[in-house]
Amino acid sequence: MANMIETLALAGGCFWCTDAVFRRVRGVVAVECGYSNGQATQPSYEEVCTGATGCAEVVRIEHDPALVDTRTLLEIFFATHDPTTPNRQGADVGTQYRSGVYWTLPAQAEVARALIAELDAQGAFGAPIVTEVEPLRHYWPAEAYHQDYFARHPHQGYCQVVIAPKVAKLRRRFAHLLQPEGA
């Protein structure tokens, strides 16, 4: 019997960063940059950047839960972005850069809320986690030029300064969960 593929969308600032991280995780079968949980229909990047659409930059992740479960994906997510700053990741500011877990299965929401409570109780970040946990609504794929941006532009300034350190952190902390290079 084939394993069921589950879908989850994560907002952790600029989607190029989150995309670069999750493309490397074993058990993730698809990653797509997009926009969700706003009011717009098929918004463009330019529209989302105004903040008027209410959309977050997200990556929609399809994964095989037999290989990587929701909790593990969320542990990676929280380790590779700052979940304590509302509507901001570093120099990227606006509602489109908020931290969010957008679930497709109620069990994913339960796992997310439990992990957030656990991390807050541990004082893991020195400030309360502000990540919203909501159902995935109104998802729209981002333009083609946003997909797998880091792999296509590894020497671009933003990639070197912002994305590369997140990927390096992934490799250090979660090496046992990575796909083989070139997979």
N, C-alpha and C positions, 0 to 999 in steps of 0.2 A: 504494500500500500504506500503510495506516495505521501511524502510529508506535506502538510498544509503550509503555504507561504503566508506570513503575516505582514501587514503594512502598518507603519508608524511614521508620523512626520515630526521632525524636530526643528525648532527655531533656536539658533544659538549665535545670533549676529549675522554677519555676512555669510550667505549660503556657500560661497566658494570654500570657506574654511571647513564647514561641517561636511560638505561634499567630499573634500580631500581626505578627511579622517575616515568616514564610513566606507568609502570605496576600498579601503585596505583591510577591512574586517572579514575574517572567515565566517561564512554563513550568511553574509549579506549578498543577495543575488541581484539587486538593482538599487541604484541611487539616482534620484532626479531632483534637480533644483527647481523650486517653484514658489508660488505665493499662495497663502491660505489664511483662513480665519479672519477675513475682512468682508467688506460689503461689495467690492467691485466684481464685475464679470469680465473674465479674460483680461486682467490688467497688464499693462506693459511695465517694464522695469522703471521707466521714467515716471509713470503714474504712481507706482509704489513708493518711489523715492520722495515724492511730495509729502507722504504721510497721510494724504487725504483718503486713501482706499481702506485704511484699517488693516491691510494685509501684512503678514509677517513674511520675511524671507525664510523659507524652510527647505529642508531636504526630505523628500518622501523616500523612505527606506523599505524595501521588501526584503524579508529575511526568513531563513529556515529556522524555526525555533528549536529544532532538534540539534542544530549546530551552534546557534547563538540565541540566547533567550532575551526577553525584554529587559530584565534587570541588568544584564551585562551590557546591552546597548546603552542603557541609561547611565550606568557607571562610567562608560567611556564618554558619553555626552557631558556629564557634569565635570569630568576631569579635564575636558578640553575647551571649556568656555567659562565665563564668569556668570553664574546664575544669580548673582546678588545685586546687579545693577539694572534697574528698570529702563527699558528702551535704550539700551546702550551696550556696546562691546568695544572697549578701547575708544578709538577716535570715531567709530561709527555710531552716530546718534540718531534716534528717531524710533517711532513705534514699530517700524519694519524690522528693527534689530532687537526686538524683545526676545526674552527666553521663553520657550514654550514646548510643551509635550502635547502633541495632538494625536489622540488615539483613535483607533478604529474598532477596538475590542474593549469592553468595560474592564476586563482583567488587566489591560495595559495601564489604565488609569489608576487602578488599585496599587499596582507595582510602583508607579511613579510617585503617588502620594506617600506610600510607605517609605520609599527611598529618600524622598525629600525630608520627611519627618526624622528619619534616622540621621541623615547628614546634618540637619539643623540641631538635633540633640547632641551630636558629637562636636558641634561648633566647627565643622569641617572648613568653612569658608570665612569665619570671623564676622559674618553678617548673615542675616536671614536670607534664605533663598526666595526669590520673587518669581520663579518660573511658573507660568500658568499651565494648568493641566485641563485641557478641554477636548471635546470631540473634534476630529478633523472635519472642517467645513469648507466648502467653496475652494477646493484646491485647483490651481491652474499651473501647468508647467511653465517654467521660465523659458526665455528665448534660448535658442541653440547655443549662442556664444557663451552662455553662463555654465553650460554643462561641462563637467570635468575640467574646469578652468585651470586649476593648479597643474595638472599634467600637461596641458597645452602651453602654459606660460610660466614655467618654473623659475625663470630668471627675472620676471617682472617684479618691480619694487615691492608691491603689496604682498605678493606671494612669498618673497624672501623674508620680509619683516614680520608679517602677521601669520601667514598660513604655515610656512616651513617649521616654525617653533611648535605649533600644535601637532603637526605630523611627527616631529621628533619626540614630543611628549608621549604620543600614542605608542611609538616604537619602544620607548623606554619602559613605560608602565604596563603595556598590554601586548608585549612581543608574542606571548603564547597564543594570542587571538588573531594574529595577522595571517592574511593569505600569503602564500609564497610569492616572492617578487615575480612580476610578469604574468601573474594569474588573472 
